[in-house]
Amino acid sequence: MPELPEVEVVRAGLAPAVDGATVTAVEVLDERSLRRHRGPAEDFVERLRGARLREPSRRGKFLWVPLVPRGALGAEAPGAEAPGAEALVVHLGMSGQVLLRAADAPRDRLTRIVLDLAHPVHGPVRLDFVDQRIFGSMALDALVPTPDEPAELIPSQVAHIARDPIDPGFDDGRFLAALRRRDTTIKRALLDQTLVSGIGNIYADEALWAARIHYDQPTRTLSRPRAATLLAEVRHVLGRALAEGGTSFDALYVNVNGASGYFSHSLNAYGQAGRPCPRCGRPIVREQFMNRGSHFCRFCQRLRTPR
């Protein structure tokens, strides 16, 4: 599943093409890709057609494009939302792709939703939502105040998602205190999107390897300095992945131009089972964890019991 870096790469790629664009036509080819939309396909089409779009936003793995409220004076200015403001919410699921195409370009056979856009600078462009496994979705959703910052609006479907570590509003102290209170293990905590968002299996394994922490270490046994070190490593790993365009193991994750990321070449632990640990030379191992795998070094990441 795409994680924070992959979704941020898509968001940044979309921004120049959709900010200020108007939706001229909407075509739903597979209604299963509207599973999170509260209403039929006809409602999605009618509400989106003719809408003017703003710069995309993201929280964790969720991406959304705010709509300029119809008839709202000064609505082009950020923060000037009128009552009933809403956004186009995009969730990539396991295999979702948001692709920018020329208006007359051939369609991928797995295209589920098509938006025709008219941009005041770039002219006509087509936005295709392609999804092989159909776990992703598009939906129109109301924008509501963010719990910790009422002036900041977020789709209601995303309101339960915590901020991610590269969000300027992320509160390190609050996160570290919450981590200490949790009766769980550290990787489970990192994957809990209500505690910290955007981190999936790949980047959890990479950050834990970098911080020399076993994935099953109880959170209550982590000292504040060790937890702070882990948070720093999470940010470092996410930053490196962003710089390299995300992680692509197959053709399912691509950016808006259809290009793959190449952070997979920089992985130290995830997917490296049987290969030597870059730090100590002993083999990286994989153990079953939450219907997936955890990759780690048994020597560098020992499970530590409190004294």
N, C-alpha and C positions, 0 to 999 in steps of 0.2 A: 504494500500500500504506500502511495506517496506520502512522505512526511513533510515537515516544515520546509526544508530547503527546496524540495521539488515544487511544492505549492507556491512558494515565494518566487521561484523562477518563472512559473506560469503567470503569476500576478504581474510581475514586472514587465513581462513580455506583452501582456494584454494592454497595459496602461496607455501607451501611445495611440493605439488603434481604437480603443473604446471611449476614452475620456473625451466628452463632447460630441460623440457620435449619436445618431438617431437610428432606432430600430425601424427599418422600413418593411420588413416581412419576417414572419416566424413560421416555421414548419416543424411539426412534431411527427417524427417518423416511427417512434416507438414510445408508447405511453408509459412503459415501465420505467423510463428515465425521468418521470415526473412523480415518483413515489412519495417524495417529500413535499410536493405541492398540494396545498389544501384546496382542491377543486379539480374539475375536469380539464382536459387538454384545451378545450375551447376557452375556458377562463384564462389559462396561461397565455394563450395566443392573443386574446383581445386586450388584456391588461398590458402586455409587453409591446405590442405593435404600436408604433408612434412614440414610444418613450425615448427620452433623452438620457444618456448614460453619463455617469461620473467616473472618476478614477477608481479602479478596483481597490478593495481593502482585503485584509486577511487576519484571521486569528487562528493560530495553530494550523490545522489541516483544512480549515474552512476558508473559502474564498467567496467574496460577494462584490457585486457591482451596484452601488446606489443609483437609484433612478431620480431624476429631477422631478419633484412633485408637479403634476400637471396644473398649470394656472397659478403657480406660486410666484409672487413677485420677488425678484432677487434670488430665486432659488439656485441660480448658478453658483452662488458663493457658498463655499463649505460652511456648514453650521447653520444655514438658513432654512432648515427643513420645516415644512409645514406639517400639520397633523395628518396622519395617514401616510407618511413617508415610508417607502419600501425599497427593497433591493432584490436583485437577481442573485440567488445563492447557488453556488456551484460546489458540489462535493465530488471529488474524483473517484472515491471508492477504491477498488483494487486496480482498475485498469482504465479509468476515465482520462480522456485527453481533450483539451480545448485548443483547437487549431485555427489559425488565421489563414485564410485562403483568398485568392483572387475570386471575384464574383462569379466568373465563368469556369473555375477550376473543377476537374472531376471530383466526385464525392467518394470518400472511402465507403466500402460496403457496410461497415459497422457504424456509420453515422446514425445518431439517434435523434438529434435536434439540430436545426439549422437556423441561424439568425443572419439576416441580411442587414448590413449597417451602411449608413452614409455618414462619412466624417467630413467636417468642413475643410480640413487640410488634405487628408489622404484620399478622399473620394470614397467610392464604394469598396467594401470589403466584406467577406463572408466569415462568420464565426461558426465552426462546426464542433459539436459535442460528439465525440467518438468514444464508444465504450464497448469493449469486447465482452466483458462478463456481466455488464449491466448492474453493477453494485453502486455505481455513481449516480448522480442525479442533478437536476436543475429544479429550482422552485422560486416563486415569488413569495416574499415574506416581509412582514412589518418590521420596521426599525424601531428598537426600544432603547431606553437609556441603559448604559453599562452600569452594573451595580456599584462599582467602585469609582465611577466617574460619570455622573448623570449627564454631563454635557456631551459625552461621546456616545453615539448611537451604534447599535449592533443588531443584526437580525435576531428575532426572538428564538429561532432554532439554534442559535449559537450562544445565547446568553449564559448557558450553564458551563461553557468552556472557559477554562482559566486562561490567563495571559501566558504567552510563551516567553522563553528566556531572552529573546532579542527584542521584545516589545519594550519601548521606553518606559511604559508604565508598570513593568514587572517589579514587584517588591521583593527584593532578596530576603530581607528580614522576615517578612510574613511567610515566605516559602520555607525557609529554614526552620522556623518555629512550627509550622504545620507538619513538616517532615518528621520532626522530633516527636510530635504527638501521635503520629500514625502507628497503629499496631499492624505493621505489614513488613514486607521486605523491599529492598531498595529498587529493584527493577520494576516490581509491581507499582511502586509509587511513581516512578518515572513515566510509566505508561498510563497512569491515571490522568485523563484529560481534564478532570475537575480540579486537580492539584497543580499541574503544569502541562501546558499543551504543546503539540507539535512534535513530540519525541515518540518515535516508534521503535520497533525492534532493532533496526540497523544502528541508529544513533545512540540508543541506550547501551548496546553492547560496546560500541566504540568509546563512549565516554567512560563507562565503567572500567574498560581495559586501561584507558589513559590514567584514570585515578587510582588504579590498582585495588579496586573494590569488587568483591564477589557479588554476583547478581542476586544471591539469596541472603545477603547480609541484612539482618533486621534493622529497620530504620532507627529504632530507639538506641541501638548500640553505636551509631555513628556520632562521633564528636562533632561539634559545630565546625571546627577547622576542616575536618575531612569532608563534611557535607558541603562546605563552601568551596573546597577544592574540586569536588565533583561538579558543582554548578558551573564553575569556571571552565572545566573540561567540556561540559555540555555546550557551552557557548562557543568554545574554540572549535569543536567538531562541527557544529552547525555552520559556523562562519566559513570553515574550509570547504564544506560541502556546497555552500552557496557560491563560493568563488569558482568552484569547478562545475557548476551547473546541475548539481544534484547527483543522485546515484541511479544508474541504469544497469540492470542485469539482463534485460531483454527489451523488446520493442514496445512494451506497454507504457513505460514512462518516457515521454518526450516533451520538449518545450513547445511553445506555440507555433514554432516553425518546423516541428517534426524532428528536431535534433535531440540526440541523447546526451545526458550528463556523463561525466567521466570520473566522479569521485570513487567509483567502485575500484579503481586502480590504486586508491590510497587507503583502503581499509586494512586495519591491523588485526581485527578479531572477527567481525561478522563475515560469515561465509568462508572462513579460512581454516576450517576443521582439518586437522592432519598436517597443516603447514607449520613451520617453526614460528614461534612467537618472536616478533621483531625485537623484543627487549631481552629475552633470556635464551632463546633458541629452542626451548622445549615446545612440544606440539600444542597447538590450539585445539581445544576439545569442544564438542557440541553436546549439550544435554537438553532433554525435553523440558519445555517450560510453557505453560498456558497455551497448549495446542500449537506451539511453534518451537523454535530452538533458541538456546542461549549459547553464545560462543565466548569462550574465555580461556585464560591460561591458569591452570591449576597451581602453578608455582607463584606467579606474580599476583594472582587474585585469590588469596587464601581466605576461606571463611573464618572469620575471627570471632571468638567467644569473649564476652565481657569478663573482666576479672572479678 
